[in-house]
Amino acid sequence: MSLSTIDGLDAQRGLARVGGNEALYRRLLLRFGELHHDDVERIRAALGSGDRQAAAGVAHQLCGVAATLALVEIETLARELQHRLREADPAADLSAEVDLLGIRLAALVAAIRERITPPA
């Protein structure tokens, strides 16, 4: 199935980053889903224990991987959350930002899993 049907993914840019190797890009996208599907839960857990630095670290990692794979919406949302976690008033309620990232990340991972067949 065409990668261009996955919302939030700039397939042309992502493929360019892996030298046009579509099989590699597909494997990396599947790996992203495996490794990062629970990042928002990790952010919530860190915030629940009062560790904004750890939450910002997870957001930073997610942003970096999303940027590398051209997952533009996740990159943007994770970067904004990371910035807010590091710069905002520690008492600021970031639940709306975390929730939005969680919704969009879940949708992206579901689309990746639905549309990309794992290698045999």
DRENTORKOL-3810 file (N, C-alpha, C; in nm, 4 decimals):
REM DRENTORKOL-3810
@n.u->0.0847; n.v->-0.1179; n.w->0.0000; ca.u->0.0000; ca.v->0.0000; ca.w->0.0000; c.u->0.0891; c.v->0.1241; c.w->0.0000
@n.u->0.0404; n.v->0.2292; n.w->-0.0599; ca.u->0.1167; ca.v->0.3526; ca.w->-0.0715; c.u->0.1360; c.v->0.4197; c.w->0.0641
@n.u->0.2573; n.v->0.4619; n.w->0.0888; ca.u->0.2882; ca.v->0.5321; ca.w->0.2134; c.u->0.2190; c.v->0.6674; c.w->0.2195
@n.u->0.1877; n.v->0.7242; n.w->0.1048; ca.u->0.1266; ca.v->0.8575; ca.w->0.1018; c.u->-0.0144; c.v->0.8583; c.w->0.1599
@n.u->-0.0717; n.v->0.7410; n.w->0.1856; ca.u->-0.2062; ca.v->0.7354; ca.w->0.2436; c.u->-0.2044; c.v->0.7466; c.w->0.3962
@n.u->-0.0871; n.v->0.7530; n.w->0.4544; ca.u->-0.0762; ca.v->0.7616; ca.w->0.6002; c.u->-0.0710; c.v->0.9089; c.w->0.6410
@n.u->-0.1759; n.v->0.9536; n.w->0.7104; ca.u->-0.1820; ca.v->1.0924; ca.w->0.7568; c.u->-0.0670; c.v->1.1233; c.w->0.8515
@n.u->-0.0093; n.v->1.2410; n.w->0.8347; ca.u->0.0971; ca.v->1.2860; ca.w->0.9233; c.u->0.2351; c.v->1.2403; c.w->0.8831
@n.u->0.2439; n.v->1.1708; n.w->0.7703; ca.u->0.3710; ca.v->1.1186; ca.w->0.7233; c.u->0.4033; c.v->1.1850; c.w->0.5894
@n.u->0.5217; n.v->1.2426; n.w->0.5807; ca.u->0.5692; ca.v->1.2998; ca.w->0.4539; c.u->0.6589; c.v->1.1937; c.w->0.3910
@n.u->0.5961; n.v->1.1031; n.w->0.3153; ca.u->0.6675; ca.v->0.9876; ca.w->0.2605; c.u->0.7818; c.v->1.0289; c.w->0.1690
@n.u->0.7628; n.v->1.1323; n.w->0.0910; ca.u->0.8685; ca.v->1.1761; ca.w->-0.0012; c.u->0.9926; c.v->1.2186; c.w->0.0770
@n.u->0.9723; n.v->1.2968; n.w->0.1794; ca.u->1.0845; ca.v->1.3419; ca.w->0.2622; c.u->1.1477; c.v->1.2260; c.w->0.3384
@n.u->1.0642; n.v->1.1382; n.w->0.3920; ca.u->1.1154; ca.v->1.0232; ca.w->0.4656; c.u->1.1969; c.v->0.9303; c.w->0.3779
@n.u->1.1476; n.v->0.9043; n.w->0.2580; ca.u->1.2219; ca.v->0.8198; ca.w->0.1649; c.u->1.3544; c.v->0.8841; c.w->0.1264
@n.u->1.3549; n.v->1.0142; n.w->0.1103; ca.u->1.4794; ca.v->1.0842; ca.w->0.0767; c.u->1.5822; c.v->1.0643; c.w->0.1875
@n.u->1.5378; n.v->1.0579; n.w->0.3114; ca.u->1.6293; ca.v->1.0416; ca.w->0.4243; c.u->1.6954; c.v->0.9045; c.w->0.4287
@n.u->1.6331; n.v->0.8067; n.w->0.3621; ca.u->1.6915; ca.v->0.6720; ca.w->0.3589; c.u->1.7384; c.v->0.6371; c.w->0.2178
@n.u->1.7706; n.v->0.7386; n.w->0.1416; ca.u->1.8256; ca.v->0.7182; ca.w->0.0083; c.u->1.7300; c.v->0.6513; c.w->-0.0885
@n.u->1.5993; n.v->0.6689; n.w->-0.0657; ca.u->1.4999; ca.v->0.6107; ca.w->-0.1548; c.u->1.4727; c.v->0.4630; c.w->-0.1308
@n.u->1.5295; n.v->0.4061; n.w->-0.0264; ca.u->1.5127; ca.v->0.2635; ca.w->0.0031; c.u->1.3785; c.v->0.2427; c.w->0.0745
@n.u->1.2760; n.v->0.2112; n.w->-0.0049; ca.u->1.1410; ca.v->0.1995; ca.w->0.0513; c.u->1.1285; c.v->0.0843; c.w->0.1502
@n.u->1.1946; n.v->-0.0268; n.w->0.1236; ca.u->1.1880; ca.v->-0.1408; ca.w->0.2160; c.u->1.2456; c.v->-0.1023; c.w->0.3522
@n.u->1.3570; n.v->-0.0317; n.w->0.3527; ca.u->1.4165; ca.v->0.0142; ca.w->0.4781; c.u->1.3240; c.v->0.1119; c.w->0.5492
@n.u->1.2679; n.v->0.2049; n.w->0.4750; ca.u->1.1780; ca.v->0.3040; ca.w->0.5349; c.u->1.0567; c.v->0.2358; c.w->0.5982
@n.u->1.0004; n.v->0.1397; n.w->0.5300; ca.u->0.8863; ca.v->0.0658; ca.w->0.5851; c.u->0.9265; c.v->-0.0070; c.w->0.7138
@n.u->1.0440; n.v->-0.0695; n.w->0.7150; ca.u->1.0916; ca.v->-0.1376; ca.w->0.8363; c.u->1.1093; c.v->-0.0382; c.w->0.9514
@n.u->1.1646; n.v->0.0784; n.w->0.9203; ca.u->1.1842; ca.v->0.1801; ca.w->1.0237; c.u->1.0516; c.v->0.2316; c.w->1.0786
@n.u->0.9532; n.v->0.2468; n.w->0.9925; ca.u->0.8210; ca.v->0.2905; ca.w->1.0388; c.u->0.7586; c.v->0.1853; c.w->1.1303
@n.u->0.7693; n.v->0.0584; n.w->1.0923; ca.u->0.7177; ca.v->-0.0478; ca.w->1.1789; c.u->0.7908; c.v->-0.0495; c.w->1.3127
@n.u->0.9204; n.v->-0.0301; n.w->1.3087; ca.u->1.0007; ca.v->-0.0267; ca.w->1.4314; c.u->0.9601; c.v->0.0925; c.w->1.5185
@n.u->0.9315; n.v->0.2051; n.w->1.4544; ca.u->0.8825; ca.v->0.3218; ca.w->1.5279; c.u->0.7574; c.v->0.2835; c.w->1.6072
@n.u->0.6636; n.v->0.2162; n.w->1.5409; ca.u->0.5413; ca.v->0.1748; ca.w->1.6092; c.u->0.5684; c.v->0.0831; c.w->1.7264
@n.u->0.6634; n.v->-0.0084; n.w->1.7096; ca.u->0.6989; ca.v->-0.1012; ca.w->1.8174; c.u->0.7601; c.v->-0.0291; c.w->1.9372
@n.u->0.8489; n.v->0.0650; n.w->1.9093; ca.u->0.9266; ca.v->0.1283; ca.w->2.0163; c.u->0.8607; c.v->0.2502; c.w->2.0788
@n.u->0.7735; n.v->0.3169; n.w->2.0045; ca.u->0.7229; ca.v->0.4456; ca.w->2.0526; c.u->0.5724; c.v->0.4509; c.w->2.0752
@n.u->0.5030; n.v->0.3399; n.w->2.0571; ca.u->0.3582; ca.v->0.3416; ca.w->2.0735; c.u->0.3147; c.v->0.3830; c.w->2.2137
@n.u->0.3988; n.v->0.3600; n.w->2.3122; ca.u->0.3616; ca.v->0.3904; ca.w->2.4506; c.u->0.4327; c.v->0.5137; c.w->2.5064
@n.u->0.4906; n.v->0.5944; n.w->2.4208; ca.u->0.5636; ca.v->0.7126; ca.w->2.4693; c.u->0.4747; c.v->0.8090; c.w->2.5473
@n.u->0.3513; n.v->0.8258; n.w->2.5066; ca.u->0.2640; ca.v->0.9187; ca.w->2.5790; c.u->0.2321; c.v->0.8644; c.w->2.7178
@n.u->0.2169; n.v->0.7335; n.w->2.7303; ca.u->0.1965; ca.v->0.6753; ca.w->2.8633; c.u->0.3201; c.v->0.6981; c.w->2.9503
@n.u->0.4378; n.v->0.6882; n.w->2.8893; ca.u->0.5623; ca.v->0.7151; ca.w->2.9625; c.u->0.5689; c.v->0.8616; c.w->3.0061
@n.u->0.5250; n.v->0.9514; n.w->2.9203; ca.u->0.5210; ca.v->1.0940; ca.w->2.9559; c.u->0.4237; c.v->1.1154; c.w->3.0711
@n.u->0.3067; n.v->1.0554; n.w->3.0619; ca.u->0.2075; ca.v->1.0695; ca.w->3.1697; c.u->0.2600; c.v->1.0149; c.w->3.3024
@n.u->0.3277; n.v->0.9011; n.w->3.2968; ca.u->0.3827; ca.v->0.8413; ca.w->3.4192; c.u->0.4869; c.v->0.9335; c.w->3.4817
@n.u->0.5734; n.v->0.9903; n.w->3.3982; ca.u->0.6751; ca.v->1.0820; ca.w->3.4499; c.u->0.6094; c.v->1.2055; c.w->3.5114
@n.u->0.5099; n.v->1.2598; n.w->3.4439; ca.u->0.4398; ca.v->1.3768; ca.w->3.4986; c.u->0.3678; c.v->1.3412; c.w->3.6274
@n.u->0.3101; n.v->1.2218; n.w->3.6320; ca.u->0.2397; ca.v->1.1773; ca.w->3.7526; c.u->0.3307; c.v->1.1666; c.w->3.8728
@n.u->0.4581; n.v->1.1378; n.w->3.8475; ca.u->0.5538; ca.v->1.1294; ca.w->3.9582; c.u->0.6279; c.v->1.2610; c.w->3.9796
@n.u->0.5862; n.v->1.3656; n.w->3.9043; ca.u->0.6461; ca.v->1.4967; ca.w->3.9216; c.u->0.7791; c.v->1.5157; c.w->3.8505
@n.u->0.8136; n.v->1.4273; n.w->3.7593; ca.u->0.9424; ca.v->1.4346; ca.w->3.6913; c.u->0.9260; c.v->1.4941; c.w->3.5507
@n.u->0.9176; n.v->1.6260; n.w->3.5461; ca.u->0.9005; ca.v->1.6940; ca.w->3.4177; c.u->1.0223; c.v->1.6763; c.w->3.3278
@n.u->1.1393; n.v->1.6641; n.w->3.3868; ca.u->1.2605; ca.v->1.6438; ca.w->3.3073; c.u->1.2543; c.v->1.5111; c.w->3.2323
@n.u->1.2102; n.v->1.4049; n.w->3.2985; ca.u->1.1976; ca.v->1.2746; ca.w->3.2317; c.u->1.0906; c.v->1.2807; c.w->3.1235
@n.u->0.9806; n.v->1.3486; n.w->3.1514; ca.u->0.8741; ca.v->1.3639; ca.w->3.0511; c.u->0.9264; c.v->1.4399; c.w->2.9300
@n.u->1.0033; n.v->1.5448; n.w->2.9539; ca.u->1.0617; ca.v->1.6217; ca.w->2.8433; c.u->1.1607; c.v->1.5363; c.w->2.7651
@n.u->1.2327; n.v->1.4492; n.w->2.8338; ca.u->1.3267; ca.v->1.3600; ca.w->2.7659; c.u->1.2569; c.v->1.2639; c.w->2.6711
@n.u->1.1441; n.v->1.2088; n.w->2.7138; ca.u->1.0669; ca.v->1.1191; ca.w->2.6267; c.u->1.0141; c.v->1.1977; c.w->2.5071
@n.u->0.9622; n.v->1.3175; n.w->2.5325; ca.u->0.9120; ca.v->1.4011; ca.w->2.4230; c.u->1.0249; c.v->1.4360; c.w->2.3261
@n.u->1.1432; n.v->1.4613; n.w->2.3789; ca.u->1.2589; ca.v->1.4931; ca.w->2.2948; c.u->1.2955; c.v->1.3752; c.w->2.2045
@n.u->1.3013; n.v->1.2560; n.w->2.2614; ca.u->1.3323; ca.v->1.1363; ca.w->2.1823; c.u->1.2274; c.v->1.1134; c.w->2.0749
@n.u->1.1013; n.v->1.1267; n.w->2.1120; ca.u->0.9923; ca.v->1.1082; ca.w->2.0160; c.u->1.0017; c.v->1.2100; c.w->1.9038
@n.u->1.0297; n.v->1.3338; n.w->1.9381; ca.u->1.0451; ca.v->1.4396; ca.w->1.8378; c.u->1.1588; c.v->1.4072; c.w->1.7417
@n.u->1.2704; n.v->1.3637; n.w->1.7943; ca.u->1.3860; ca.v->1.3339; ca.w->1.7104; c.u->1.3613; c.v->1.2202; c.w->1.6133
@n.u->1.3023; n.v->1.1129; n.w->1.6620; ca.u->1.2730; ca.v->0.9989; ca.w->1.5745; c.u->1.1681; c.v->1.0382; c.w->1.4717
@n.u->1.0655; n.v->1.1112; n.w->1.5162; ca.u->0.9613; ca.v->1.1542; ca.w->1.4235; c.u->1.0195; c.v->1.2446; c.w->1.3148
@n.u->1.1120; n.v->1.3318; n.w->1.3513; ca.u->1.1758; ca.v->1.4194; ca.w->1.2517; c.u->1.2552; c.v->1.3370; c.w->1.1518
@n.u->1.3282; n.v->1.2397; n.w->1.1999; ca.u->1.4093; ca.v->1.1550; ca.w->1.1119; c.u->1.3229; c.v->1.0795; c.w->1.0126
@n.u->1.2070; n.v->1.0325; n.w->1.0581; ca.u->1.1189; ca.v->0.9535; ca.w->0.9721; c.u->1.0162; c.v->1.0378; c.w->0.8971
@n.u->1.0219; n.v->1.1693; n.w->0.9133; ca.u->0.9292; ca.v->1.2625; ca.w->0.8473; c.u->0.7849; c.v->1.2402; c.w->0.8915
@n.u->0.7681; n.v->1.2159; n.w->1.0202; ca.u->0.6352; ca.v->1.2054; ca.w->1.0801; c.u->0.6009; c.v->1.3448; c.w->1.1318
@n.u->0.5615; n.v->1.4308; n.w->1.0400; ca.u->0.5604; ca.v->1.5750; ca.w->1.0635; c.u->0.4688; c.v->1.6187; c.w->1.1768
@n.u->0.3514; n.v->1.5606; n.w->1.1862; ca.u->0.2602; ca.v->1.6032; ca.w->1.2921; c.u->0.3118; c.v->1.5623; c.w->1.4300
@n.u->0.3605; n.v->1.4401; n.w->1.4425; ca.u->0.4145; ca.v->1.3937; ca.w->1.5707; c.u->0.5372; c.v->1.4752; c.w->1.6078
@n.u->0.6214; n.v->1.5033; n.w->1.5102; ca.u->0.7395; ca.v->1.5863; ca.w->1.5361; c.u->0.6985; c.v->1.7210; c.w->1.5945
@n.u->0.6028; n.v->1.7852; n.w->1.5320; ca.u->0.5582; ca.v->1.9174; ca.w->1.5772; c.u->0.4972; c.v->1.9116; c.w->1.7169
@n.u->0.4064; n.v->1.8178; n.w->1.7385; ca.u->0.3402; ca.v->1.8070; ca.w->1.8691; c.u->0.4397; c.v->1.7712; c.w->1.9791
@n.u->0.5310; n.v->1.6798; n.w->1.9515; ca.u->0.6301; ca.v->1.6400; ca.w->2.0521; c.u->0.7250; c.v->1.7554; c.w->2.0827
@n.u->0.7653; n.v->1.8308; n.w->1.9797; ca.u->0.8537; ca.v->1.9454; ca.w->2.0021; c.u->0.7847; c.v->2.0517; c.w->2.0876
@n.u->0.6589; n.v->2.0791; n.w->2.0566; ca.u->0.5848; ca.v->2.1787; ca.w->2.1349; c.u->0.5701; c.v->2.1341; c.w->2.2802
@n.u->0.5396; n.v->2.0056; n.w->2.3004; ca.u->0.5263; ca.v->1.9548; ca.w->2.4372; c.u->0.6600; c.v->1.9603; c.w->2.5094
@n.u->0.7646; n.v->1.9202; n.w->2.4430; ca.u->0.8983; ca.v->1.9259; ca.w->2.5035; c.u->0.9297; c.v->2.0689; c.w->2.5483
@n.u->0.9045; n.v->2.1644; n.w->2.4614; ca.u->0.9296; ca.v->2.3047; ca.w->2.4943; c.u->0.8462; c.v->2.3473; c.w->2.6152
@n.u->0.7191; n.v->2.3131; n.w->2.6146; ca.u->0.6334; ca.v->2.3519; ca.w->2.7269; c.u->0.6790; c.v->2.2867; c.w->2.8575
@n.u->0.7233; n.v->2.1624; n.w->2.8487; ca.u->0.7694; ca.v->2.0941; ca.w->2.9694; c.u->0.8944; c.v->2.1597; c.w->3.0267
@n.u->0.9795; n.v->2.2096; n.w->2.9405; ca.u->1.1048; ca.v->2.2703; ca.w->2.9869; c.u->1.0909; c.v->2.4165; c.w->3.0218
@n.u->0.9970; n.v->2.4847; n.w->2.9589; ca.u->0.9888; ca.v->2.6298; ca.w->2.9735; c.u->0.8686; c.v->2.6791; c.w->3.0533
@n.u->0.7615; n.v->2.6024; n.w->3.0559; ca.u->0.6378; ca.v->2.6493; ca.w->3.1188; c.u->0.6482; c.v->2.6443; c.w->3.2708
@n.u->0.5600; n.v->2.7168; n.w->3.3322; ca.u->0.5449; ca.v->2.7143; ca.w->3.4770; c.u->0.5232; c.v->2.5687; c.w->3.5202
@n.u->0.5987; n.v->2.5222; n.w->3.6175; ca.u->0.5837; ca.v->2.3828; ca.w->3.6617; c.u->0.4413; c.v->2.3468; c.w->3.7037
@n.u->0.3624; n.v->2.4456; n.w->3.7404; ca.u->0.2244; ca.v->2.4184; ca.w->3.7799; c.u->0.1296; c.v->2.4171; c.w->3.6601
@n.u->0.1806; n.v->2.4499; n.w->3.5423; ca.u->0.0954; ca.v->2.4556; ca.w->3.4232; c.u->0.0380; c.v->2.3173; c.w->3.3922
@n.u->-0.0891; n.v->2.3166; n.w->3.3560; ca.u->-0.1573; ca.v->2.1929; ca.w->3.3185; c.u->-0.1330; c.v->2.1669; c.w->3.1702
@n.u->-0.0622; n.v->2.0610; n.w->3.1409; ca.u->-0.0291; ca.v->2.0264; ca.w->3.0026; c.u->-0.1102; c.v->1.9077; c.w->2.9531
@n.u->-0.2180; n.v->1.8749; n.w->3.0241; ca.u->-0.2943; ca.v->1.7551; ca.w->2.9883; c.u->-0.3526; c.v->1.7633; c.w->2.8476
@n.u->-0.3938; n.v->1.8798; n.w->2.8026; ca.u->-0.4498; ca.v->1.8919; ca.w->2.6671; c.u->-0.3431; c.v->1.8604; c.w->2.5623
@n.u->-0.2215; n.v->1.9101; n.w->2.5819; ca.u->-0.1124; ca.v->1.8842; ca.w->2.4880; c.u->-0.0752; c.v->1.7355; c.w->2.4873
@n.u->-0.0685; n.v->1.6775; n.w->2.6059; ca.u->-0.0347; ca.v->1.5357; ca.w->2.6174; c.u->-0.1450; c.v->1.4508; c.w->2.5530
@n.u->-0.2704; n.v->1.4858; n.w->2.5797; ca.u->-0.3825; ca.v->1.4112; ca.w->2.5219; c.u->-0.3816; c.v->1.4180; c.w->2.3699
@n.u->-0.3592; n.v->1.5362; n.w->2.3145; ca.u->-0.3571; ca.v->1.5506; ca.w->2.1690; c.u->-0.2439; c.v->1.4676; c.w->2.1083
@n.u->-0.1257; n.v->1.4730; n.w->2.1684; ca.u->-0.0144; ca.v->1.3927; ca.w->2.1196; c.u->-0.0506; c.v->1.2442; c.w->2.1272
@n.u->-0.1146; n.v->1.2033; n.w->2.2348; ca.u->-0.1545; ca.v->1.0634; ca.w->2.2500; c.u->-0.2527; c.v->1.0184; c.w->2.1434
@n.u->-0.3490; n.v->1.1017; n.w->2.1139; ca.u->-0.4489; ca.v->1.0691; ca.w->2.0111; c.u->-0.3833; c.v->1.0567; c.w->1.8745
@n.u->-0.2995; n.v->1.1536; n.w->1.8398; ca.u->-0.2370; ca.v->1.1536; ca.w->1.7075; c.u->-0.1324; c.v->1.0424; c.w->1.6947
@n.u->-0.0585; n.v->1.0145; n.w->1.8032; ca.u->0.0396; ca.v->0.9060; ca.w->1.7994; c.u->-0.0307; c.v->0.7712; c.w->1.7838
@n.u->-0.1387; n.v->0.7501; n.w->1.8569; ca.u->-0.2135; ca.v->0.6243; ca.w->1.8462; c.u->-0.2681; c.v->0.6062; c.w->1.7041
@n.u->-0.3202; n.v->0.7131; n.w->1.6463; ca.u->-0.3740; ca.v->0.7048; ca.w->1.5103; c.u->-0.2639; c.v->0.6729; c.w->1.4091
@n.u->-0.1478; n.v->0.7361; n.w->1.4254; ca.u->-0.0370; ca.v->0.7121; ca.w->1.3337; c.u->0.0133; c.v->0.5684; c.w->1.3453
@n.u->0.0328; n.v->0.5213; n.w->1.4664; ca.u->0.0816; ca.v->0.3846; ca.w->1.4859; c.u->-0.0198; c.v->0.2840; c.w->1.4299
@n.u->-0.1478; n.v->0.3097; n.w->1.4513; ca.u->-0.2513; ca.v->0.2203; ca.w->1.3966; c.u->-0.2459; c.v->0.2189; c.w->1.2442
@n.u->-0.2282; n.v->0.3355; n.w->1.1833; ca.u->-0.2205; ca.v->0.3429; ca.w->1.0368; c.u->-0.0968; c.v->0.2704; c.w->0.9844
@n.u->0.0144; n.v->0.2869; n.w->1.0520; ca.u->0.1372; ca.v->0.2176; ca.w->1.0115; c.u->0.1154; c.v->0.0667; c.w->1.0184
@n.u->0.0600; n.v->0.0199; n.w->1.1280; ca.u->0.0387; ca.v->-0.1232; ca.w->1.1456; c.u->-0.0624; c.v->-0.1792; c.w->1.0455
@n.u->-0.1603; n.v->-0.0987; n.w->1.0120; ca.u->-0.2642; ca.v->-0.1423; ca.w->0.9182; c.u->-0.2160; c.v->-0.1441; c.w->0.7743
@n.u->-0.1317; n.v->-0.0479; n.w->0.7389; ca.u->-0.0979; ca.v->-0.0290; ca.w->0.5983; c.u->0.0389; c.v->-0.0823; c.w->0.5556
@n.u->0.1219; n.v->-0.1184; n.w->0.6526; ca.u->0.2554; ca.v->-0.1688; ca.w->0.6177; c.u->0.2651; c.v->-0.3142; c.w->0.6639
@n.u->0.2921; n.v->-0.3995; n.w->0.5706; ca.u->0.3068; ca.v->-0.5411; ca.w->0.6006; c.u->0.4492; c.v->-0.5680; c.w->0.6487
@n.u->0.4615; n.v->-0.6316; n.w->0.7640; ca.u->0.5963; ca.v->-0.6640; ca.w->0.8128; c.u->0.6677; c.v->-0.7568; c.w->0.7152
@n.u->0.8008; n.v->-0.7435; n.w->0.7067; ca.u->0.8750; ca.v->-0.8344; ca.w->0.6191; c.u->0.8637; c.v->-0.9785; c.w->0.6681
@n.u->0.8698; n.v->-1.0691; n.w->0.5745; ca.u->0.8565; ca.v->-1.2121; ca.w->0.6090; c.u->0.9811; c.v->-1.2646; c.w->0.6765
END
